[in-house]
Amino acid sequence: MVVPPLLRAVIMGPPGSGKGTVSARIIKHFGVKHLSSGDLLRENMKKKTEVGILAKSYIDQGQLIPDDIMTQLMLNEIKSLDQYNWLLDGFPRTVAQAEALDKECHIDTVIDLDVPFETIKCRLTARWIHPASGRVYNVEFSPPKVQGIDDVTGEPLVQRDDDKPETVSKRLQAYDAQTKPVLEYYRKKGLLKSFSGTETNKIWPHIYAFLQTKLPDVSQKDAANPR
């Protein structure tokens, strides 16, 4: 029996494009290891590792973490996953990071969630929270019974700074400036696979069909052999 080569994949998409949801589904169906740069950074900052302390100093000053720090952090982690299929999320964010990654391993495919910025703006700015309980409302999908008021306590809802229209616009512009060159880098290599749409549930079947050409669906196997 020929053992298929291990899959080395990257997922890309602007904030609010549904990357978290899609990544979770890929993990569930295809059993890949998911490596998120954001999770890894938070973990290192919490543990106060050398890289964590360094990264926090940049974040606290509102600066981007330099390429070499991010690359060192991610490549160290990737080395521990060389026996597994994996999916990178949030890395590479710049062409320099993509080039450094190429020197270490061969990327097979880059999944790009191509969701219109207008859709993302509506999606993110429609989110309101009740700070005390963490209850989240969405004006579009799950609005409160009374606009701006928590259903349970009657207290006012607030919008997170990250979800305010001006912040969302800035985050999307930053993504565009930083990441377009990375998408172009992978497009030239013939590795970029873009999935366009406005709803994650409609984009997902296309991503699933694409990945099925590369990996078996392990969730069905698990269902057939309950542990």
Disulfide bonds with the S-S distance in Angstrom:
none
